[in-house]
């Protein structure tokens, strides 16, 4: 049987089914990943920012009692030591302690750090005397850097990309196996049987074997119906040709008998 191929497609546009599906899966996954990233990155940034501010607030609440006691006793060295102790936390890039007059009593800042103007926690300092009265002592200011947030965000994005890539590879492998088993192999069996059809066996039915895809089963059924119609057409044409040959022979015999009578 001769197979017709249209000229509208070139070899570069025709690909195996599994490869075509993998390409489309890749593009769809990339588009979906970009959409999710555009939504999740701002949300993740706000979450990390709030978490960092909560950390700074917790540090201020933890160290403020000791700083208040040192400030009440004018122990500047103790306050400076506590400022350095707060600075050991990786989220902190600057610590400032101000007295009641707004003068800087102690200060610590990380080397080459860019102090953020928004990632800042200001914690008021008070001393409660024996009468239970709160006396304002100044303010504790702890600041961080935007680079802290971007570093954590970058780490999470890298982890997300690794997990996403692994998931894409797993889904692609599963899809390749399913396409190979459910579509490619049945189609190859179908094409192999079509290639073995010849003029004498043009009416032979195709045996699809085990098929789990409705569309491929419909394709086999439609092809077998077509082959049955071709076989019936060949039988009908053969009968018509035999009848025609019989009538021609009869007419020839009648003409020969008429010629002999005329002579």
C-alpha positions as CSV (number, residue, x, y, z in Angstrom):
1,X,0.0,0.0,0.0
2,X,1.4,3.4,-1.0
3,X,1.5,6.0,1.8
4,X,0.8,9.6,0.7
5,X,2.7,12.4,2.4
6,X,1.6,16.0,2.1
7,X,4.1,18.7,1.2
8,X,2.9,21.2,3.8
9,X,5.2,20.0,6.6
10,X,8.9,19.7,6.5
11,X,11.1,17.2,8.4
12,X,12.0,19.9,11.0
13,X,8.4,20.4,12.0
14,X,7.5,16.7,12.4
15,X,8.7,15.2,15.7
16,X,8.1,12.0,17.6
17,X,5.0,12.1,19.9
18,X,7.0,11.8,23.1
19,X,9.4,14.6,22.1
20,X,6.6,16.9,21.0
21,X,4.8,16.4,24.3
22,X,8.0,16.9,26.3
23,X,8.7,20.2,24.5
24,X,5.1,21.5,25.2
25,X,5.4,20.3,28.8
26,X,8.6,22.2,29.2
27,X,7.2,25.5,27.8
28,X,4.0,25.1,29.9
29,X,6.0,24.4,33.0
30,X,8.3,27.4,32.5
31,X,5.3,29.7,31.9
32,X,3.6,28.3,35.0
33,X,6.8,28.7,37.1
34,X,7.2,32.3,36.0
35,X,3.6,33.0,36.9
36,X,4.0,31.4,40.3
37,X,7.3,33.3,40.9
38,X,5.8,36.6,40.0
39,X,3.1,36.0,42.6
40,X,5.2,34.3,45.3
41,X,8.4,36.5,45.3
42,X,6.6,39.7,46.5
43,X,4.7,37.6,49.1
44,X,7.9,35.9,50.2
45,X,9.8,39.2,50.4
46,X,7.1,40.7,52.7
47,X,7.2,37.5,54.8
48,X,11.0,37.6,55.2
49,X,10.9,41.3,55.9
50,X,8.4,40.9,58.7
51,X,10.3,37.9,60.1
52,X,13.5,40.0,60.2
53,X,11.7,42.8,61.9
54,X,10.3,40.4,64.5
55,X,13.8,39.0,65.1
56,X,15.1,42.6,65.7
57,X,12.2,43.3,68.0
58,X,12.9,40.1,69.9
59,X,16.6,41.1,70.3
60,X,15.6,44.5,71.6
61,X,13.2,43.0,74.1
62,X,15.9,40.5,75.3
63,X,18.8,43.0,75.8
64,X,16.8,46.1,76.8
65,X,16.7,45.2,80.6
66,X,20.5,44.9,80.8
67,X,21.0,48.1,78.8
68,X,18.5,50.0,81.0
69,X,20.4,48.9,84.1
70,X,23.7,49.9,82.6
71,X,22.3,53.2,81.3
72,X,20.9,54.1,84.8
73,X,24.3,53.5,86.3
74,X,26.1,55.3,83.5
75,X,28.1,52.2,82.6
76,X,29.1,53.1,79.0
77,X,31.5,50.2,78.7
78,X,28.8,47.7,79.6
79,X,26.4,49.3,77.1
80,X,29.1,49.1,74.4
81,X,29.7,45.5,75.2
82,X,26.0,44.7,75.0
83,X,25.8,46.5,71.6
84,X,28.6,44.3,70.3
85,X,26.8,41.3,71.7
86,X,23.6,42.2,69.8
87,X,25.8,42.7,66.7
88,X,26.9,39.1,66.8
89,X,23.4,38.1,65.5
90,X,23.7,37.6,61.7
91,X,20.6,39.7,61.0
92,X,22.1,42.8,62.7
93,X,24.3,45.3,61.0
94,X,24.0,48.3,63.3
95,X,23.3,48.9,67.0
96,X,22.9,52.4,68.6
97,X,22.1,53.3,72.2
98,X,20.9,56.8,72.9
99,X,20.6,58.5,76.3
100,X,17.7,60.6,77.5
101,X,19.2,63.7,75.8
102,X,19.4,62.0,72.4
103,X,23.2,61.7,72.6
104,X,24.7,58.4,71.3
105,X,26.0,56.5,74.3
106,X,27.1,53.3,72.5
107,X,27.4,52.3,68.9
108,X,28.3,49.2,66.8
109,X,28.2,48.7,63.1
110,X,29.3,45.9,60.9
111,X,32.1,46.5,58.4
112,X,31.1,47.6,54.9
113,X,27.4,47.3,55.9
114,X,24.6,49.2,54.2
115,X,22.2,50.1,57.0
116,X,18.6,50.0,55.9
117,X,16.3,52.9,56.7
118,X,13.2,50.6,56.8
119,X,14.6,47.5,58.6
120,X,14.9,49.4,61.9
121,X,13.5,48.7,65.3
122,X,13.4,51.4,67.9
123,X,12.9,50.3,71.4
124,X,12.4,52.9,74.2
125,X,14.5,52.4,77.4
126,X,13.0,53.0,80.8
127,X,14.1,52.5,84.4
128,X,11.5,51.7,87.0
129,X,12.5,53.1,90.4
130,X,11.4,51.9,93.8
131,X,8.2,54.0,93.7
132,X,7.2,52.1,90.5
133,X,7.7,55.2,88.3
134,X,9.1,54.7,84.9
135,X,11.9,57.1,84.0
136,X,12.9,57.5,80.3
137,X,16.5,56.6,79.7
138,X,16.8,56.8,76.0
139,X,16.4,54.5,73.0
140,X,17.8,51.3,71.6
141,X,18.0,51.2,67.8
142,X,18.8,48.0,66.0
143,X,19.0,48.0,62.2
144,X,19.5,45.3,59.5
145,X,20.3,45.3,55.8
146,X,18.2,44.7,52.8
147,X,20.9,42.3,51.6
148,X,19.9,39.9,54.4
149,X,16.4,39.6,52.9
150,X,17.7,39.2,49.3
151,X,20.1,36.6,50.5
152,X,17.4,34.5,52.1
153,X,15.1,35.1,49.2
154,X,17.8,34.0,46.7
155,X,18.5,30.8,48.7
156,X,14.8,29.9,48.7
157,X,14.5,30.6,45.0
158,X,17.5,28.4,44.3
159,X,16.0,25.6,46.4
160,X,12.6,26.1,44.7
161,X,14.3,25.9,41.3
162,X,16.1,22.7,42.2
163,X,12.9,21.1,43.5
164,X,11.0,22.3,40.5
165,X,13.6,20.9,38.1
166,X,13.6,17.6,39.9
167,X,9.8,17.6,39.7
168,X,9.9,18.5,36.0
169,X,12.3,15.6,35.3
170,X,10.1,13.2,37.2
171,X,6.9,14.3,35.4
172,X,8.7,14.2,32.1
173,X,10.0,10.7,32.7
174,X,6.5,9.5,33.7
175,X,4.9,11.2,30.7
176,X,7.5,9.7,28.4
177,X,6.8,6.2,29.8
178,X,3.0,6.7,29.5
179,X,3.2,8.0,26.0
180,X,5.5,5.2,24.9
181,X,3.3,2.5,26.4
182,X,-0.2,3.9,25.6
183,X,0.4,5.6,22.2
184,X,3.8,5.1,20.6
185,X,3.9,1.3,20.8
186,X,0.3,0.7,19.6
187,X,0.8,3.2,16.7
188,X,4.1,1.4,15.7
189,X,2.3,-1.9,15.7
190,X,-0.4,-0.4,13.6
191,X,2.0,1.1,11.1
192,X,4.0,-2.1,10.9
193,X,0.9,-4.1,9.9
194,X,-0.1,-1.4,7.4
195,X,3.3,-1.7,5.8
196,X,2.8,-5.4,5.3
197,X,-0.4,-5.0,3.5
198,X,-0.3,-5.8,-0.3
199,X,-2.8,-6.1,-3.1
200,X,-3.7,-9.7,-2.2
201,X,-4.2,-8.9,1.5
202,X,-5.7,-5.4,1.1
203,X,-8.8,-6.6,2.9
204,X,-7.0,-8.1,5.9
205,X,-8.0,-6.6,9.2
206,X,-5.4,-5.0,11.5
207,X,-4.9,-6.6,14.9
208,X,-4.2,-3.7,17.4
209,X,-3.3,-5.9,20.3
210,X,-3.9,-4.4,23.8
211,X,-4.9,-0.8,23.4
212,X,-5.8,1.4,26.4
213,X,-6.3,4.7,24.5
214,X,-9.8,5.3,23.0
215,X,-8.6,7.4,20.1
216,X,-6.1,4.8,19.0
217,X,-8.7,2.1,19.3
218,X,-11.0,4.2,17.2
219,X,-8.3,4.6,14.6
220,X,-7.8,0.9,14.4
221,X,-11.6,0.3,14.1
222,X,-12.0,3.0,11.4
223,X,-9.1,1.5,9.4
224,X,-10.5,-2.0,9.7
225,X,-13.9,-0.7,8.5
226,X,-12.2,0.9,5.6
227,X,-10.4,-2.3,4.7
228,X,-13.7,-4.2,4.9
229,X,-15.3,-1.7,2.5
230,X,-12.3,-2.0,0.2
231,X,-12.6,-5.8,0.2
232,X,-16.3,-5.6,-0.4
233,X,-15.7,-3.2,-3.3
234,X,-13.1,-5.6,-4.8
235,X,-15.6,-8.5,-4.6
236,X,-18.3,-6.4,-6.2
237,X,-16.0,-5.2,-8.9
238,X,-14.9,-8.8,-9.5
239,X,-18.5,-9.9,-9.8
240,X,-19.3,-7.1,-12.2
241,X,-16.2,-7.8,-14.3
242,X,-17.1,-11.5,-14.5
243,X,-20.7,-10.7,-15.6
244,X,-19.5,-8.2,-18.2
245,X,-17.0,-10.8,-19.6
246,X,-19.9,-13.4,-19.7
247,X,-22.2,-11.0,-21.6
248,X,-19.4,-10.1,-24.0
249,X,-18.8,-13.8,-24.7
250,X,-22.5,-14.4,-25.2
251,X,-22.8,-11.5,-27.6
252,X,-19.7,-12.7,-29.5
253,X,-21.2,-16.2,-29.8
254,X,-24.5,-14.8,-31.0
255,X,-22.7,-12.7,-33.6
256,X,-20.7,-15.7,-34.8
257,X,-23.9,-17.8,-35.1
258,X,-25.7,-15.0,-37.0
259,X,-22.7,-14.7,-39.4
260,X,-22.7,-18.5,-40.0
261,X,-26.5,-18.5,-40.8
262,X,-26.1,-15.6,-43.1
263,X,-23.4,-17.4,-45.1
